[in-house]
Amino acid sequence: MPEQSPWFRPRGGLTRDGWESVVDATLPGWAHTGLRVADLGDGGSRELPIAGVERIVVPLAGSCDIAWTSPDGSGTVELEGRASVFDGPTDVAYLPVDTAAVLTGRGRIAVAEAPAATRHPLQVVAKDEVAVELRGAGRSSRQVHNFGTPGNLAAEKLIVCEVITPAENWSSYPAHKHDEHVPGHESRLEEIYYFESEVARGLDAPAGADPFGMFATYTSPAGDIDVNAIVHTGDVALVPFGYHGPAVAAPGYDLYYLNVMAGPDAEREWRISDDPAHAWVRSSWEAQQFDPRLPYTAHQEGR
């Protein structure tokens, strides 16, 4: 049986301290980003200790109440959340450096993290304020929720967004990289992909259906990496360097991923370089329309 890449972790492979998944600097070769995922069940809680990290709390499914304490004081935040990651944007909360919190709620939550030193104000982004972007065209259409990206959220290091890819579509494509500091062209960013998949909207599937997608990374001059994975809900892919993409939604199944990025550069920028062999594909989108299934919003009758 081939040895599994350290850069792809199936659900349960990063379980620690009551969290379903924990990504942080204790992983060899990892330094700039972090992720915590938990299922709170029906009213469970998780604690976030004071640490030198900035955080964004993202309800994946269900709601979350945040009781926070920091050098500036204390308070509570209520996040309404959503039914699932395929029900459009959610409200999120940015927690500054040196903020402790207790998260209580129902359903699944994710916490994006990045080591930081500058304290930005605590921020709440309401779901109707989230910048929703449609990228690509045709079978490369996808929906991006830019709640934690430069220009949409004040932070020192964290860049966070989420992507919905309808069944049979490709995203994170053309394959690209961000592992070299080239001012004005490319930035150095670690990246975490957290995946979920479910039966596509409008389809009825038998009880034994097993939603999945696919994801790949490969070598760039910055380092050797090779991931060709079938991905399911709860799986995590780590991209320390290298070209990454595509992320492909299999026929019959929609695909979601949460992206967490941060890096050593002074500027908080998301700048990428496409694989030169595939960059030309972008120009083919000019003659195509967006997938009419998008945008995905909250489920409605008949959808």
C-alpha positions in Angstrom: 0.0 0.0 0.0 1.5 3.4 -1.0 2.7 5.7 1.9 0.2 8.5 2.5 1.4 12.1 2.0 1.9 14.1 5.2 0.1 16.9 3.4 -3.3 15.2 3.1 -5.1 14.1 6.3 -8.4 12.2 6.2 -11.1 13.0 8.7 -10.0 11.9 12.1 -6.3 12.1 11.2 -5.8 15.4 13.1 -8.0 14.8 16.1 -6.7 16.4 19.3 -7.9 17.8 22.6 -11.6 17.4 21.9 -11.4 18.9 18.4 -12.1 16.8 15.3 -9.1 18.4 13.5 -6.3 20.7 14.7 -3.7 22.1 12.4 -1.0 24.2 14.0 2.8 24.7 14.2 3.2 21.3 16.0 2.9 19.7 12.5 6.4 19.3 11.0 7.0 21.9 8.3 4.0 24.0 9.3 4.4 27.6 10.6 1.9 30.3 9.5 -1.7 29.0 9.6 -3.9 27.0 11.8 -7.4 25.4 11.8 -9.7 23.9 14.4 -12.9 22.0 13.5 -15.4 20.6 16.0 -18.9 19.1 16.1 -20.6 20.8 19.0 -23.6 18.4 18.8 -26.6 19.9 20.5 -25.3 22.6 22.8 -21.7 21.5 23.3 -18.7 23.9 23.8 -15.0 24.3 23.0 -12.5 26.7 24.6 -10.0 28.9 22.7 -7.2 29.9 25.1 -5.3 33.2 24.9 -2.6 32.9 22.3 -0.5 34.9 19.9 -2.9 34.2 17.1 -5.7 36.0 15.4 -8.8 33.9 14.6 -12.0 33.8 12.5 -14.9 31.7 13.8 -16.9 30.2 11.0 -20.1 28.3 11.6 -20.2 25.4 9.1 -23.6 24.1 10.1 -25.7 25.4 12.9 -25.2 28.4 15.2 -22.5 29.5 17.7 -22.4 31.9 20.7 -19.0 33.3 21.6 -18.1 34.5 25.1 -14.8 36.4 24.7 -12.2 37.9 27.0 -9.3 40.1 26.0 -7.1 42.9 27.4 -9.8 45.3 26.1 -12.6 43.7 28.1 -15.1 41.0 27.6 -18.4 40.3 25.8 -20.5 38.0 23.8 -21.2 37.5 20.1 -24.1 35.5 18.7 -23.6 33.9 15.2 -26.8 32.8 13.6 -25.0 30.5 11.2 -26.7 28.4 8.5 -28.1 25.0 7.9 -25.1 23.8 5.9 -22.0 25.0 4.0 -24.1 24.8 0.8 -26.7 27.3 2.1 -24.9 30.5 1.1 -22.7 32.7 3.4 -22.7 32.6 7.1 -21.9 35.4 9.6 -18.4 35.1 11.1 -16.4 36.7 13.9 -12.8 37.9 13.9 -11.1 37.5 17.3 -8.0 39.6 17.8 -4.6 38.4 19.2 -4.6 37.5 22.9 -8.4 36.9 23.0 -9.7 33.9 24.9 -13.2 32.5 24.0 -15.7 29.8 24.8 -17.7 28.7 21.8 -21.1 27.2 22.5 -23.7 26.1 20.0 -25.2 23.4 17.8 -23.7 21.8 14.7 -20.2 22.1 13.3 -17.8 25.0 13.6 -14.4 25.9 12.2 -11.8 28.3 13.6 -9.1 29.7 11.3 -5.9 30.9 12.9 -2.6 32.6 12.1 0.2 33.7 14.4 0.1 37.5 14.6 1.3 40.4 16.8 -0.9 43.4 15.9 -4.2 43.7 17.6 -7.0 44.6 15.2 -10.5 45.3 16.6 -12.9 42.4 17.1 -15.2 42.3 14.1 -18.4 40.6 13.1 -19.3 40.2 9.5 -23.0 39.6 9.0 -24.0 37.0 6.4 -25.7 39.7 4.2 -22.5 41.7 4.3 -20.3 38.9 3.0 -18.8 39.6 -0.5 -20.1 36.8 -2.8 -18.0 36.4 -5.9 -18.6 34.1 -8.9 -15.3 33.0 -10.5 -14.5 31.2 -13.7 -17.3 30.3 -16.2 -19.0 27.2 -17.7 -17.7 24.0 -16.0 -15.1 26.1 -14.1 -17.8 28.2 -12.4 -17.6 28.4 -8.6 -18.9 30.6 -5.8 -16.6 32.3 -3.3 -17.5 33.9 0.0 -14.8 36.5 0.7 -15.5 37.3 4.4 -11.9 37.2 5.5 -9.9 38.5 2.5 -8.0 41.8 2.2 -10.4 44.6 1.5 -13.2 42.8 3.3 -11.7 42.3 6.8 -9.0 44.0 8.7 -6.3 41.5 9.9 -2.6 41.2 10.1 -2.0 37.9 8.5 -5.2 35.8 8.0 -6.7 35.5 4.6 -9.8 33.3 4.7 -12.6 32.4 2.2 -14.8 29.5 1.3 -15.7 28.1 -2.1 -18.8 26.2 -3.4 -18.2 24.1 -6.5 -21.4 22.5 -8.0 -21.4 18.9 -9.2 -19.2 18.3 -12.2 -17.4 21.6 -12.0 -13.8 22.4 -11.4 -12.3 25.0 -9.0 -8.9 26.0 -7.8 -8.1 25.9 -11.5 -5.9 26.6 -13.4 -3.5 25.1 -10.9 -1.5 27.9 -9.3 1.0 28.6 -6.6 1.9 31.2 -4.0 5.2 30.1 -2.6 7.7 32.8 -3.8 7.9 36.5 -2.9 7.7 38.4 -6.1 6.6 42.0 -5.4 3.4 42.8 -7.2 3.1 39.4 -8.7 3.2 36.5 -6.2 3.1 36.2 -2.4 4.2 33.5 0.0 1.3 31.8 1.7 0.7 28.5 3.4 -2.8 27.2 2.6 -5.2 24.9 4.3 -8.1 23.3 2.5 -10.9 21.9 4.6 -13.5 19.9 2.6 -17.2 19.0 2.7 -19.3 17.2 0.1 -23.0 16.4 -0.2 -25.5 15.1 -2.7 -26.0 17.9 -5.3 -29.0 20.1 -5.1 -32.2 18.8 -6.7 -31.0 15.2 -6.7 -32.4 12.2 -4.8 -29.8 9.7 -3.8 -29.9 6.3 -2.1 -28.9 6.0 1.6 -25.6 4.4 0.5 -24.5 7.4 -1.5 -20.9 8.5 -0.6 -20.4 12.2 -1.6 -16.8 13.0 -2.7 -14.6 15.2 -4.8 -11.0 15.2 -5.9 -8.0 17.4 -5.1 -4.4 17.6 -6.4 -1.1 19.3 -5.6 2.3 19.0 -7.4 5.9 20.2 -7.3 7.1 23.7 -7.9 10.6 25.1 -7.7 9.9 25.8 -4.0 9.6 22.2 -3.1 8.4 18.7 -3.9 4.8 17.8 -3.1 2.4 15.2 -4.6 -1.2 14.8 -3.6 -3.9 13.1 -5.7 -6.7 12.6 -3.2 -10.4 11.6 -3.1 -11.8 14.0 -0.6 -14.8 13.7 1.7 -16.4 15.8 4.4 -13.9 16.5 7.2 -10.7 15.9 5.1 -7.9 18.4 5.2 -5.2 19.1 2.6 -2.2 21.2 3.5 -0.3 23.2 0.9 3.0 24.5 2.2 4.3 25.2 -1.3 3.7 23.9 -4.8 1.1 24.1 -7.5 -2.4 23.2 -6.2 -5.6 22.4 -8.1 -7.9 21.4 -9.4 -10.5 20.7 -6.8 -13.2 18.7 -8.7 -16.8 18.1 -7.7 -17.8 14.6 -8.9 -21.0 14.1 -10.8 -23.9 13.9 -8.4 -22.1 15.7 -5.5 -21.4 19.3 -4.7 -18.1 20.2 -3.1 -17.2 22.8 -0.5 -13.9 24.0 0.9 -12.7 26.5 3.5 -9.4 28.1 2.6 -7.1 29.4 5.3 -4.0 31.3 4.2 -1.1 33.3 5.8 2.6 33.7 5.3 5.8 35.4 6.2 5.5 38.4 3.8 5.1 41.9 5.3 2.1 42.6 3.1 -1.2 40.7 3.5 -1.8 39.9 -0.1 -3.2 37.0 -2.1 -1.1 37.0 -5.3 -0.7 33.8 -7.4 1.1 32.4 -10.4 -0.7 30.0 -12.7 1.0 26.9 -13.9 2.3 28.2 -17.3 1.1 25.0 -19.0 -2.5 25.8 -18.1 -2.8 29.6 -17.7 -4.2 29.9 -21.2 -7.5 28.3 -20.0 -8.6 31.5 -18.3 -9.0 33.2 -21.7 -11.4 30.5 -22.8 -13.9 31.6 -20.2 -14.5 34.9 -22.0 -16.9 33.1 -24.4 -18.8 31.2 -21.6 -21.5 32.0 -19.1 -21.6 31.3 -15.4 -23.1 28.1 -14.4 -26.9 28.9 -14.0 -27.0 26.9 -10.8 -25.1 29.6 -9.0 -25.3 31.5 -6.8 -26.2 29.0 -4.0 -28.2 30.7 -1.3 -30.3 29.2 1.5 -32.3 26.2 0.3 -35.8 27.0 -0.8 -38.7 24.8 -1.8 -38.1 23.1 -5.1 -34.3 23.7 -5.1 
